Amino acid sequence: MGNITFYTYPSCTSCRKAKKWLNANSIDFDERHLFRDTPTHEELVQLLSLTTEGLDEILATRSGSFKKLGKNVNDLPLSAVIELIVQEPKLLRRPLVTDGKKLVVGYNPDGLKSLASKMASLKRSS
């Protein structure tokens, strides 16, 4: 229970910083390459359920891939947006770090600390 999943892309600077932080703090995680092991439709729905701002929180709206879409995602049904992400994972901000109950988007040391302390207290209580 309580495994951390780390969705990453190796050439992403924020991903490397987050991975370094996780390793430096001895946090166990399952690493998933975002483009080779793209989150499934169900996983994306789960990730979205953990956001406070919905799609805006996990979409890389400034990315070239997003701009090339030429679509206003707010005009699309959620299932269509999720399908677009499955087909084009570059639309996601990265890294995404989750324990299934909390989501940290991008390199956010405070968010990672919060996730790590929760994991530590789970380990102590089990």
BAVEX-622343 format. One record per residue (C-alpha): residue number from 1; chain; x, y, z. Coordinates in Angstrom, 3 decimals. Example, Ala and Ser with C-alpha at 12.3 -4.5 7.8 and 13.67 -1.06 7.14 Angstrom:
BAVEX-622343
+-----+--------+----------+----------+----------+
! num ! chaine !       px !       py !       pz !
+-----+--------+----------+----------+----------+
!   1 !      A !   12.300 !   -4.500 !    7.800 !
!   2 !      A !   13.670 !   -1.060 !    7.140 !
+-----+--------+----------+----------+----------+
***
This chain:
BAVEX-622343
+-----+--------+----------+----------+----------+
! num ! chaine !       px !       py !       pz !
+-----+--------+----------+----------+----------+
!   1 !      A !    0.000 !    0.000 !    0.000 !
!   2 !      A !    1.075 !    3.542 !   -0.633 !
!   3 !      A !    3.550 !    3.084 !   -3.469 !
!   4 !      A !    4.728 !    6.268 !   -5.113 !
!   5 !      A !    4.502 !    6.396 !   -8.897 !
!   6 !      A !    6.878 !    8.813 !  -10.591 !
!   7 !      A !    5.865 !    9.658 !  -14.184 !
!   8 !      A !    8.991 !   11.038 !  -15.792 !
!   9 !      A !   10.841 !   11.845 !  -18.974 !
!  10 !      A !   14.659 !   11.539 !  -18.727 !
!  11 !      A !   15.611 !   14.724 !  -20.609 !
!  12 !      A !   13.261 !   16.865 !  -18.486 !
!  13 !      A !   15.192 !   19.050 !  -16.005 !
!  14 !      A !   12.329 !   19.167 !  -13.473 !
!  15 !      A !   12.083 !   15.359 !  -13.641 !
!  16 !      A !   15.795 !   14.965 !  -12.935 !
!  17 !      A !   15.557 !   17.366 !   -9.974 !
!  18 !      A !   12.529 !   15.516 !   -8.562 !
!  19 !      A !   14.233 !   12.131 !   -8.998 !
!  20 !      A !   17.367 !   13.428 !   -7.294 !
!  21 !      A !   15.231 !   14.742 !   -4.396 !
!  22 !      A !   13.373 !   11.422 !   -4.039 !
!  23 !      A !   16.643 !    9.450 !   -4.076 !
!  24 !      A !   18.385 !   11.862 !   -1.673 !
!  25 !      A !   15.493 !   11.419 !    0.758 !
!  26 !      A !   15.467 !    7.608 !    0.373 !
!  27 !      A !   11.922 !    7.545 !   -1.018 !
!  28 !      A !   11.015 !    4.344 !   -2.843 !
!  29 !      A !    9.152 !    4.911 !   -6.097 !
!  30 !      A !    8.072 !    3.149 !   -9.257 !
!  31 !      A !    9.440 !    5.061 !  -12.237 !
!  32 !      A !    7.293 !    5.249 !  -15.353 !
!  33 !      A !    8.635 !    6.744 !  -18.594 !
!  34 !      A !    5.768 !    8.987 !  -19.702 !
!  35 !      A !    6.219 !    8.348 !  -23.416 !
!  36 !      A !    7.048 !    4.620 !  -23.357 !
!  37 !      A !    4.695 !    3.681 !  -20.519 !
!  38 !      A !    1.966 !    6.296 !  -20.909 !
!  39 !      A !   -0.686 !    6.448 !  -18.188 !
!  40 !      A !   -3.841 !    4.572 !  -19.195 !
!  41 !      A !   -7.239 !    6.211 !  -19.538 !
!  42 !      A !   -8.101 !    4.928 !  -16.034 !
!  43 !      A !   -4.813 !    6.198 !  -14.548 !
!  44 !      A !   -5.392 !    9.640 !  -16.076 !
!  45 !      A !   -8.905 !    9.773 !  -14.612 !
!  46 !      A !   -7.365 !    8.854 !  -11.218 !
!  47 !      A !   -4.664 !   11.553 !  -11.588 !
!  48 !      A !   -7.304 !   14.134 !  -12.523 !
!  49 !      A !   -9.347 !   13.207 !   -9.459 !
!  50 !      A !   -6.349 !   14.247 !   -7.320 !
!  51 !      A !   -5.983 !   17.713 !   -8.866 !
!  52 !      A !   -7.410 !   20.881 !   -7.396 !
!  53 !      A !   -7.533 !   22.704 !  -10.741 !
!  54 !      A !   -8.485 !   19.799 !  -13.028 !
!  55 !      A !   -6.955 !   19.687 !  -16.489 !
!  56 !      A !   -5.199 !   23.044 !  -16.089 !
!  57 !      A !   -3.045 !   21.497 !  -13.385 !
!  58 !      A !   -1.676 !   18.613 !  -15.465 !
!  59 !      A !   -1.732 !   19.954 !  -19.044 !
!  60 !      A !    1.429 !   21.525 !  -20.447 !
!  61 !      A !   -0.418 !   24.404 !  -22.083 !
!  62 !      A !    2.803 !   26.202 !  -23.070 !
!  63 !      A !    4.266 !   23.156 !  -24.835 !
!  64 !      A !    4.671 !   22.982 !  -28.596 !
!  65 !      A !    2.549 !   19.809 !  -28.647 !
!  66 !      A !   -0.307 !   21.634 !  -26.960 !
!  67 !      A !   -0.095 !   24.650 !  -29.274 !
!  68 !      A !   -0.050 !   22.352 !  -32.328 !
!  69 !      A !   -3.391 !   20.887 !  -31.251 !
!  70 !      A !   -5.103 !   24.076 !  -32.326 !
!  71 !      A !   -8.047 !   23.100 !  -30.137 !
!  72 !      A !   -9.572 !   24.610 !  -27.074 !
!  73 !      A !   -9.588 !   21.643 !  -24.704 !
!  74 !      A !  -12.258 !   23.372 !  -22.631 !
!  75 !      A !  -14.633 !   22.842 !  -25.584 !
!  76 !      A !  -13.988 !   19.074 !  -25.624 !
!  77 !      A !  -15.595 !   16.413 !  -23.451 !
!  78 !      A !  -13.238 !   15.167 !  -20.733 !
!  79 !      A !  -13.060 !   11.687 !  -22.288 !
!  80 !      A !  -11.834 !   13.232 !  -25.571 !
!  81 !      A !   -9.128 !   15.225 !  -23.747 !
!  82 !      A !   -7.990 !   12.098 !  -21.888 !
!  83 !      A !   -7.849 !   10.213 !  -25.197 !
!  84 !      A !   -5.696 !   13.037 !  -26.664 !
!  85 !      A !   -3.291 !   12.724 !  -23.706 !
!  86 !      A !   -3.058 !    8.930 !  -24.103 !
!  87 !      A !   -2.170 !    9.446 !  -27.793 !
!  88 !      A !    0.142 !   12.415 !  -27.103 !
!  89 !      A !    1.648 !   12.186 !  -23.592 !
!  90 !      A !    3.782 !   15.280 !  -24.288 !
!  91 !      A !    0.607 !   17.204 !  -23.451 !
!  92 !      A !    1.209 !   16.363 !  -19.769 !
!  93 !      A !    3.241 !   18.527 !  -17.420 !
!  94 !      A !    6.070 !   16.610 !  -15.864 !
!  95 !      A !    7.004 !   15.056 !  -13.645 !
!  96 !      A !    3.847 !   13.733 !  -12.038 !
!  97 !      A !    4.403 !   12.118 !   -8.640 !
!  98 !      A !    1.551 !   10.378 !   -6.847 !
!  99 !      A !    0.830 !    7.936 !   -4.061 !
! 100 !      A !   -2.727 !    7.467 !   -5.314 !
! 101 !      A !   -4.120 !    9.956 !   -2.789 !
! 102 !      A !   -2.026 !   13.053 !   -3.461 !
! 103 !      A !   -0.512 !   14.421 !   -6.664 !
! 104 !      A !    2.607 !   16.574 !   -7.039 !
! 105 !      A !    3.001 !   18.238 !  -10.449 !
! 106 !      A !    6.409 !   19.471 !  -11.579 !
! 107 !      A !    9.441 !   19.808 !   -9.324 !
! 108 !      A !    7.903 !   20.961 !   -6.072 !
! 109 !      A !   10.104 !   20.195 !   -3.015 !
! 110 !      A !    7.346 !   21.208 !   -0.562 !
! 111 !      A !    4.857 !   18.905 !   -2.263 !
! 112 !      A !    7.402 !   16.071 !   -2.348 !
! 113 !      A !    8.167 !   16.612 !    1.366 !
! 114 !      A !    4.476 !   16.399 !    2.174 !
! 115 !      A !    4.153 !   13.170 !    0.154 !
! 116 !      A !    7.307 !   11.720 !    1.746 !
! 117 !      A !    6.233 !   12.508 !    5.315 !
! 118 !      A !    2.882 !   10.861 !    4.659 !
! 119 !      A !    4.686 !    7.766 !    3.327 !
! 120 !      A !    6.950 !    7.664 !    6.381 !
! 121 !      A !    4.002 !    7.819 !    8.779 !
! 122 !      A !    2.264 !    5.023 !    6.839 !
! 123 !      A !    5.384 !    2.848 !    7.163 !
! 124 !      A !    5.587 !    3.510 !   10.907 !
! 125 !      A !    1.940 !    2.620 !   11.453 !
! 126 !      A !    2.096 !   -0.674 !    9.525 !
+-----+--------+----------+----------+----------+
***
